[in-house]
């Protein structure tokens, strides 16, 4: 049996792959002017994927959060448009150390059973530092036949399950947002600052070292073993603001050899819009 593919690939490893020309390289940066910045400069041969247009569906944030998963048919169309088939080898990067959309796209591909997918450690900046060629040229590529997508094979939790789990000692609900957002000191994206009562805060940024690279699998394994305390993956729920950066922690856990737990896609953006109990900063 072939060894399991690491979910993370280093820039030097990518550059030295003998089949580099056969790899589908995906630029998944997001934010203001993301696609325009891609057009100005990207890794040679990269194809662009858009978080809001391709990897989420725009609906009422109270029903699924700010970035709910797209329909299976929509995701199939996106993969076909990108030229991705079930046998494709895909490497994804963004400009935020893999902590933004790269990890979300990785999770989505893993969740439909796609095995040959990795996230570029350190993202765009690390690849450039390693000497990966960049260009403004958008290289044409062929689309693929419809990718069969019929279910999410990785575990998901909805708002009702989170409600039951958050005060159950058999469960752990992890919020990966930074501490100031968790503590309700600031909230740049959602309507209310705070967190789900009963959740614990394990910022996704702690998965990275001082250089913006993933800590070693051994260090991450030790870290999460202390947090998860041997609880089974089905009893662990990970969330963030809208189900994007939570995937960075799921990626880190997979890298550490831990079974991928449940993702609460709706996250704080859904919870805080549904008249649920909230832990918010009290007025002085």
N, C-alpha and C positions, 0 to 999 in steps of 0.2 A: 504494500500500500504506500502511495506517495506521501511524503511528509506534508503536514498542513502548511499552507502558505501563510507567512507572517502577514498580519494586517498592515504592517508598516514597512516601507522601503526607504533606505537612505539615498541621498542624492548621488553619492559615488556608486552605489550599487546599481542604480538606474542607468547611469551613464555607461557602465561597463557591461550591461546586458547584451548578449550577442544577438538577441532578437528584438532590439530596441525599435527597429522600424516597424515591427508587427504589433507593438503595444499601442492601445488606444489611450492617449494622454488627455485627461479632462481638466480644464481650468474651471474651478468652481468658486471663484472669488465672488463676493457679494458686497452690497452697500452702495453708496453714492457713486455714480459713474463707473460701476464695475465693468459693464460690457464695453464702454468706451475705452477704459484703461486696458482691457484685454486686447482691443484692436490696435492700441498704440504699441504694446509690448507684451508678449507672452512666450512661453517655452515653445520652441520650434515643434510644429506638428500638433499643437494642442487644439482641442475643440472646446467650445464654451457651453456651459450649462448654467441656466438661470434659476436661482432658488424659487422666486415667486412665480415664474411662468412654467417651469418644468418640474420642480420637486415639491411643490405644494399647490393647494387649490385655494383661491381667494373666496372666502366665505365670511360669515359673521364670526368674529373671534370668540364670541360666547359659545359657539358650537364647534369645538375642535381647536380653538386657539388661533394664533396669527399665522401659523404655517402647518395646517392639517395636511395629511398625506393625500396625494392625488388618487383618483380612481385607478384601478388596475389597467383599464383601457388607455387612460391618459399616460400612465407611466410606460406602458408598452410602446406607445407612439413616440415618446421621448427617447427611449432606448434605440428604437429603430432609426429615428432621425439622427442620432449620434453615431450610428453605424455599429452599435453594440449588439452582439448576438450571444447566445448562451456559452459559446466557446471562446469569447473574446477575453484577452488579458487587459485589464483596465487599471491604470494608475491615475489617481486623482490628487490634485493639489489646490490650495487656495493661497491667499496672501496673509493668512493669520495662523500660521503654524499648523494647519490642518484642524484648527479648533472651531472653524465655522462650517461652511457648507460641504467641505471635502468629507468630513466625518459623517455628515447627514447622508450624502450620496452613497458613501461606503455602506452605511447601515441599510439603506434601501436596497442596494444590490444584494447584500448578504441576506436580507429578509425575503428575497424571492428565490434564494438558492444559488445565487451566482458566487462561485468560489474564487475565481481568479481576479481578485480586486485588492488593491493596496492603496494606502494613503502615503503621499510623499512627506517624509519627516522633515519638518522645518519649512515646508511649502516653497513657494516661488522664490523667496529670498535665499534660501539655502541652496536651491538648484542653481541659481545665478552665481552664488559664491563658489560652487563646485565646478563652474565652467560650462554648465548646460547652455547651449546656444539659445538666444532669444531673437524674436523677430516681430515685425508688424504684419508679415504676410500671413494670410489665412489660407492654409493649404486645403484644397478641395478634397473631399473624401466621399466614398460611397455610403449610402444608407444601407440598412440591413432589413431583412424580412421581419415581420412582426415578432417581437420577443414574447413568448408565452408567459403571461403574468396572471395568476389566478388567486394568490393568497400571500399574506405576510407570514413567513415561516418562523420569524423571530417573535418573541413574546411582546405583547402590547398590554397596557392597562388603560382603562377609561376612568373618567372622573368618579364614577360610583365605586370602582375598586379602590381608588386612592382614598376615598372617604372612609372605607372600611379598614384599610390597611394602616392609616396614619396613626392610630392609637392602639394598634394591635402589636403586642410584644413579639409576635412571631414574624412580623414584617419590618422592613426598613424602607423608608421613603427618603431618597437622596435628592437634594436640590444642589445643582452644580453651579449656580450663578455666584458671582463674587459676593463677598461677605457684606458689603455695604447694601447691595440690593436685597440680600436675604434678611438683613437686619431692618430693612425699611428706611434706610437713611437716604437712599436715592432710587429713582426708577426712571430710566431714560426712555422706556418703550411702552410700558403698560399704564393703565389708568390709576392703579393703586400700588403703593409701595408696601412690601411685606413678604410673608411666606406662608406656606401651608402649615398650620399647627401640627406638630408631631414629626415634621420632616427634620432631617439633619443637614447641615451645610458642609459639602465637600467640594470646594471650588474646582472647576475643571482645569484652571491654570496650574493647579498643584500637580498635574500629570506631566508638566514640562519642567526642564531644568532652566538654569539662568540664561542659557543660549537659545531658548525657545524650541528645544528638541525634546522628544519624549524621554523621560527617565527610563532606565533599563527595565526590562521585563521583570527582573528579580526584585528591584526596588518597588515597582508597582504592585507586584504580587504580595509583597510583605505589607505594603500600605493598605491594600484593600482586604487582605485577610484579617487585619486588625479591626477594620470597620464592619465587615460583613459577618464576622463571627460564625462561620460555617453555615449560615442560613442558605437554604436552596435558592437558586436563581429565580424561581417562580414567586418567591416571597420578597423579592427586592424590586423596587420601582425607582427608576431614575428619571428626573425631569429637570427643566431649566425654565426659560421664559416662554419658548414656543416650540420645543422639540427639536432644536438644531444643535446647540452646544452640548446638550445631554448626550448626543451621539459621540462626542469626543471622549467622554468618560466610558461609554460602552466600548469604544475602540481601545482605550487604554486597558480596560478589563480583559478584553479578548487577547490583546498583546501579552498580558500578564498570565494568560492561561486559565482565566476564570470564565465559566459559562456566562454568556451574555444574558443579563437580567431583563426585566420588562422596561419598556420605554413608555412614558406617559407623554404622548405627543402634544396634547392640549396644554400641559404645563401651567405655569402661573398665569399666562395670558387668558386661558380658559377659566381656571379656578377663580380668579379675581373678578370675573364678570358674571358669576353665577350665584351670588348671594350665599356663598359658603362661609364658614367660619375662617377668619383670617388673623394671622399674627401681624399686627402693624405697630409702628413706633407710636408710643403714647405721647401726647402733648405734654410739654414741661409744665 
